[in-house]
Amino acid sequence: MSLLLDVWREAGRHTPIEEMLQRLAALLRQEIRLEALVIQRLEPERQRLETVVAARCGRSPVPPTGRMPLAPAQVEALQAWGRGRGVAFGAEAGAASVIVPREAEGDVLIASLLHGDEVIGFAVAWGARGAFGRAEQELWSELREPLSAALRSHLQRLEIGRYREALEADKQALLSRLDRQEIAEAVVGADGGLRAVVERVAQVAQTDAPVLLLGETGSGKEVIAREIHRGSARSKGPVVRVNCGAIPPGLIDSELFGHERGSFTGAVSDRAGWFERADGGTLFLDEIGELPPEAQVRLLRVLQDGTFERVGGRRTHSVDVRIVAATHRDLHVMVQDGRFREDLWYRISVFPIRLPALRERPGDIPALAEHFAWRAGKRLGGAPLAPSPADLELLIAYSWPGNVRELGTVIERAVILGGGHRLEVAAALGVSAVAGAQPVLAPAPPADGPFPTLNEAIRRHVEAALRRTGGRIEGDAGAAALLDVNPHTLRARMRKLRLDWSRFRNGIEVRRMG
């Protein structure tokens, strides 16, 4: 029993499998006259057997690491043997004799290593002739489980390593495209319209308290969530974003908590959920108001005690995750209507932060426009661009219903319309400003006539809107709604252009004489 506990302890260490097997071989050498111990991996989809690691205990040579091709019939026979008896002594191996290394001499012990019902590999040990009796065979049967656990841990570390390499490659490619050294950048507007937000972020970042970000779509909630993570003690851990509104209802549990192989049609392998992937870091649950009631119940349990079970699994998993949630909905109203659980609301809204809409902080528009123009110019044209004073005037006059996300889109469109060498902001806004409405554009000037100035073009555009609305500015049928701008912004623009709305009253343009 003492030996078995020692073997379990060694198999459970988070160390390379080479070190683990050498320690196991030393332990077993005290009870069994071992010459060598080998761990092999079976890859049915690739029809091959891989010697992962071999430990030498005596004078007998050990096989080198490498892969051996198998015929389909051999793969099926090994799988069937492994699921069935799974432990053999020498000549009793039958179908498993194919996995015995050429270097093995004397008595041989074989055990299949499992992950659930799946055969993932084999353990092979050998000693001098007559070294293994009934007691050694019984001990070998008991060692099957810890050896299986050791191989599972090794394969999981390999998978995590591949994920890390792929993520690092994606990160470097993204940084190269954006011409950055690091993903994290200063928050644009931190000294302006987002000053209060940044101050609250500094207050809560170092704690593990859940944070709820409130704001309109496109107002920069993900940027602030990453800023919270960057300023926390978890900054070296992962930050994982999940869009709760984009997950099909039938897959929410699988996405959040993971699933076991065979738990449903299409579950061909075990899969870690977003909570496991964010362990030790921050999980950003975007659009949390879109979660259905059933998922809200299971999410509440994880937030309360940090434990969950995978879909189709029985083992309880524990995670250490900091939650940052975000929504553009009024969760308080949803709680009153019974569409969002009150206990979950209290759990996630420990520290709410409201992000102002872009129209509430027009002073940040120039810095944001310069930021997006510099980035889009580098990506689309090869050289950074900057908006002109006239461009900024147009951008500030617009109401930005799509907030910062729409501003970035308009700037990118302006770069494309400018061929990657200049910004065509007026043309880009001419498309954006009438989204969802019929365009109201001033007639194009004659090709051979004088080209109008920007103010003249804006004047014609506003006049066309006033003409269509009979001089009305506010309301659903007013010029401001038609142009998709704030009525106060439109009045200010008209004062600057010296436009008199009363000239267009009742749809009849009155031209003043003299």
PAMARNU-168260 format. One line per field, with one value per residue (C-alpha): residue number from 1; x, y, z. Coordinates in steps of 0.1 Angstrom, whole numbers. Layout:
k	(NUM|...)
x	(X|...)
y	(Y|...)
z	(Z|...)
% end
This chain:
k	(1|2|3|4|5|6|7|8|9|10|11|12|13|14|15|16|17|18|19|20|21|22|23|24|25|26|27|28|29|30|31|32|33|34|35|36|37|38|39|40|41|42|43|44|45|46|47|48|49|50|51|52|53|54|55|56|57|58|59|60|61|62|63|64|65|66|67|68|69|70|71|72|73|74|75|76|77|78|79|80|81|82|83|84|85|86|87|88|89|90|91|92|93|94|95|96|97|98|99|100|101|102|103|104|105|106|107|108|109|110|111|112|113|114|115|116|117|118|119|120|121|122|123|124|125|126|127|128|129|130|131|132|133|134|135|136|137|138|139|140|141|142|143|144|145|146|147|148|149|150|151|152|153|154|155|156|157|158|159|160|161|162|163|164|165|166|167|168|169|170|171|172|173|174|175|176|177|178|179|180|181|182|183|184|185|186|187|188|189|190|191|192|193|194|195|196|197|198|199|200|201|202|203|204|205|206|207|208|209|210|211|212|213|214|215|216|217|218|219|220|221|222|223|224|225|226|227|228|229|230|231|232|233|234|235|236|237|238|239|240|241|242|243|244|245|246|247|248|249|250|251|252|253|254|255|256|257|258|259|260|261|262|263|264|265|266|267|268|269|270|271|272|273|274|275|276|277|278|279|280|281|282|283|284|285|286|287|288|289|290|291|292|293|294|295|296|297|298|299|300|301|302|303|304|305|306|307|308|309|310|311|312|313|314|315|316|317|318|319|320|321|322|323|324|325|326|327|328|329|330|331|332|333|334|335|336|337|338|339|340|341|342|343|344|345|346|347|348|349|350|351|352|353|354|355|356|357|358|359|360|361|362|363|364|365|366|367|368|369|370|371|372|373|374|375|376|377|378|379|380|381|382|383|384|385|386|387|388|389|390|391|392|393|394|395|396|397|398|399|400|401|402|403|404|405|406|407|408|409|410|411|412|413|414|415|416|417|418|419|420|421|422|423|424|425|426|427|428|429|430|431|432|433|434|435|436|437|438|439|440|441|442|443|444|445|446|447|448|449|450|451|452|453|454|455|456|457|458|459|460|461|462|463|464|465|466|467|468|469|470|471|472|473|474|475|476|477|478|479|480|481|482|483|484|485|486|487|488|489|490|491|492|493|494|495|496|497|498|499|500|501|502|503|504|505|506|507|508|509|510|511|512|513|514)
x	(0|29|44|11|7|43|36|4|23|50|24|5|35|35|69|82|73|110|117|85|93|128|115|88|114|135|105|95|131|128|99|104|136|131|155|135|101|86|55|39|12|-14|-26|-54|-63|-27|-23|9|25|49|75|71|97|119|136|166|168|195|219|193|192|160|143|148|118|101|70|61|34|6|-19|-56|-62|-34|-49|-83|-68|-48|-79|-100|-73|-68|-104|-108|-82|-57|-30|-7|23|47|33|-2|-1|-16|-25|-4|28|33|41|69|102|129|152|130|144|132|99|76|46|22|-7|-30|-34|-69|-87|-123|-130|-104|-70|-44|-12|6|31|57|82|107|132|154|139|120|120|82|58|22|29|46|17|-9|12|14|-24|-27|-2|-23|-44|-15|4|-27|-30|7|3|-30|-12|16|-7|-26|6|15|-20|-16|18|4|-24|2|24|-6|-18|17|19|-15|-5|27|9|-17|10|27|-4|-12|24|25|49|23|-15|-22|-22|-32|-69|-78|-97|-83|-75|-108|-143|-132|-113|-140|-141|-103|-104|-130|-109|-79|-101|-113|-85|-63|-93|-110|-145|-168|-172|-202|-196|-227|-228|-242|-230|-196|-187|-155|-165|-139|-111|-120|-123|-88|-76|-91|-72|-39|-41|-48|-26|-39|-22|1|-28|-52|-80|-108|-137|-170|-199|-229|-252|-234|-236|-265|-287|-280|-242|-240|-231|-206|-189|-188|-180|-167|-178|-166|-161|-193|-216|-235|-235|-203|-184|-155|-131|-129|-130|-122|-147|-141|-140|-111|-93|-95|-83|-59|-70|-100|-132|-150|-187|-198|-236|-244|-280|-285|-280|-311|-325|-312|-276|-280|-286|-255|-234|-245|-232|-197|-196|-207|-182|-159|-169|-186|-190|-184|-213|-215|-189|-191|-159|-162|-137|-125|-113|-100|-114|-122|-154|-159|-194|-208|-242|-259|-292|-309|-304|-324|-355|-349|-347|-381|-396|-383|-359|-327|-321|-320|-294|-271|-276|-264|-235|-221|-229|-206|-188|-207|-189|-209|-192|-204|-216|-193|-218|-214|-177|-171|-138|-124|-133|-101|-78|-98|-100|-62|-57|-79|-66|-30|-38|-59|-34|-6|-27|-44|-20|13|17|-1|-27|-42|-75|-76|-93|-122|-124|-125|-153|-174|-167|-176|-208|-220|-240|-223|-252|-227|-202|-164|-169|-188|-161|-134|-155|-161|-123|-115|-140|-125|-91|-104|-123|-91|-71|-51|-33|-58|-90|-123|-143|-171|-178|-175|-200|-223|-228|-229|-251|-281|-279|-314|-328|-330|-300|-305|-276|-271|-269|-234|-218|-213|-181|-169|-180|-162|-159|-178|-160|-168|-190|-209|-214|-226|-249|-265|-270|-287|-308|-320|-330|-348|-366|-378|-390|-407|-382|-388|-357|-368|-390|-392|-401|-375|-343|-321|-337|-333|-296|-292|-277|-286|-310|-288|-258|-278|-289|-253|-242|-270|-260|-225|-236|-262|-290|-326|-349|-380|-371|-382|-414|-442|-420|-418|-384|-386|-358|-351|-346|-321)
y	(0|24|18|24|57|67|59|80|109|108|104|134|158|185|175|164|127|118|129|112|79|78|83|56|32|38|32|0|-13|-17|-42|-56|-67|-43|-38|-11|7|22|44|43|64|49|72|54|82|83|45|46|37|62|54|85|78|49|45|22|4|-23|-32|-39|-13|8|16|51|74|72|62|28|25|1|-16|-8|-44|-40|-8|-24|-55|-33|-12|-43|-59|-27|-22|-58|-76|-47|-64|-93|-112|-122|-148|-140|-107|-120|-91|-68|-86|-62|-34|-52|-35|-56|-47|-66|-99|-122|-116|-89|-70|-51|-28|-7|30|45|78|68|39|51|34|61|40|12|6|-21|-33|-62|-79|-110|-144|-156|-121|-117|-139|-137|-109|-88|-93|-82|-51|-43|-44|-19|4|7|36|59|52|61|94|101|97|117|146|144|146|175|194|188|201|232|238|236|261|285|283|289|318|333|331|347|374|382|383|407|430|430|440|467|479|475|460|450|444|466|503|535|541|569|595|586|622|634|619|586|601|590|555|551|563|536|510|520|516|480|465|452|435|403|419|412|442|451|474|493|512|513|489|500|522|504|479|453|479|487|450|444|475|460|428|446|465|434|408|384|404|375|351|347|372|354|371|353|369|354|366|347|312|290|281|244|249|274|248|231|265|278|246|222|186|151|128|112|134|144|139|156|154|134|144|161|199|225|253|290|289|264|283|315|298|321|351|371|359|387|378|403|408|388|400|376|344|323|316|280|292|319|293|273|305|316|283|289|325|314|285|283|248|232|199|195|184|146|145|136|151|185|210|241|273|306|332|369|379|411|412|437|446|473|463|477|446|462|464|429|417|434|418|383|380|381|364|388|368|367|405|411|388|404|441|444|473|487|511|531|540|572|572|589|617|625|631|648|661|626|624|641|617|587|597|602|568|550|569|562|525|521|540|517|486|496|521|514|548|565|591|619|637|673|701|700|662|666|693|668|640|661|672|636|620|585|561|533|550|542|511|532|559|532|519|553|561|528|535|570|554|530|557|577|549|544|577|602|604|609|616|635|607|581|600|605|567|563|592|579|543|531|561|574|595|633|645|678|677|671|702|703|686|718|742|754|728|738|742|718|743|749|711|708|738|722|689|706|727|696|680|712|714|678|682|716|734|711|703|682|651|619|638|665|672|661|626|625|634|612|640|656|686|708|699|707|740|749|740|760|791|787|784|812|790|802|772|794|798|762|764|742|729|762|778|816|835|868|897|924)
z	(0|8|-26|-44|-25|-35|-71|-71|-55|-82|-111|-98|-98|-125|-138|-172|-179|-182|-146|-134|-150|-136|-101|-106|-119|-88|-66|-84|-84|-47|-51|-86|-102|-132|-161|-179|-179|-211|-217|-252|-268|-291|-319|-337|-361|-373|-371|-351|-318|-302|-275|-254|-227|-214|-181|-176|-143|-149|-176|-203|-231|-236|-269|-283|-285|-318|-338|-352|-380|-374|-397|-392|-380|-354|-341|-337|-320|-296|-287|-281|-259|-240|-232|-223|-202|-204|-183|-194|-185|-212|-235|-223|-242|-274|-296|-274|-281|-311|-286|-267|-277|-293|-265|-239|-227|-200|-182|-196|-180|-201|-192|-213|-202|-204|-204|-196|-221|-246|-249|-250|-246|-229|-201|-206|-180|-182|-160|-160|-167|-136|-121|-121|-102|-91|-66|-92|-116|-90|-82|-119|-122|-93|-110|-142|-129|-117|-149|-169|-149|-157|-194|-194|-176|-202|-231|-216|-211|-248|-258|-236|-251|-286|-277|-262|-293|-316|-294|-293|-331|-335|-311|-330|-363|-349|-334|-367|-386|-361|-359|-321|-296|-270|-272|-242|-250|-231|-230|-254|-235|-201|-194|-210|-211|-196|-166|-141|-156|-154|-118|-109|-127|-106|-75|-82|-104|-75|-58|-70|-68|-98|-120|-142|-172|-183|-216|-251|-278|-291|-262|-254|-227|-238|-237|-201|-191|-204|-185|-153|-160|-168|-135|-114|-97|-124|-152|-160|-164|-193|-201|-220|-237|-242|-261|-243|-270|-297|-282|-293|-263|-267|-265|-236|-210|-232|-241|-205|-186|-212|-220|-218|-248|-259|-238|-269|-306|-320|-287|-301|-274|-240|-242|-216|-213|-210|-172|-173|-199|-178|-146|-128|-149|-159|-177|-195|-200|-227|-232|-200|-203|-232|-211|-208|-173|-172|-179|-153|-126|-134|-137|-103|-88|-103|-90|-55|-49|-79|-88|-118|-137|-174|-195|-193|-165|-128|-115|-99|-112|-92|-108|-96|-120|-117|-134|-154|-170|-195|-210|-229|-214|-182|-160|-131|-153|-165|-129|-122|-153|-143|-173|-152|-118|-89|-70|-101|-105|-70|-75|-106|-98|-68|-85|-115|-139|-165|-198|-213|-249|-275|-280|-243|-246|-280|-267|-271|-308|-322|-302|-312|-348|-349|-333|-358|-388|-378|-374|-405|-426|-416|-423|-455|-471|-455|-440|-410|-417|-397|-400|-410|-390|-415|-410|-372|-375|-395|-370|-340|-356|-360|-332|-333|-324|-328|-305|-307|-329|-355|-354|-361|-390|-405|-404|-420|-447|-452|-457|-483|-501|-501|-517|-486|-491|-476|-456|-473|-441|-458|-482|-454|-433|-462|-462|-425|-415|-435|-423|-421|-440|-475|-484|-485|-506|-523|-561|-574|-589|-626|-637|-655|-628|-596|-569|-537|-504|-476|-458|-491|-495|-459|-464|-495|-476|-446|-469|-488|-454|-443|-476|-473|-437|-443|-420|-390|-370|-341|-338|-358|-390|-384|-402|-373|-374|-411|-409|-378|-357|-324|-328|-307|-329|-361|-347|-338|-373|-389|-368|-380|-417|-411|-422|-413|-408|-413|-450|-455|-434|-448|-475|-493|-495|-489|-506|-489|-512|-508)
% end
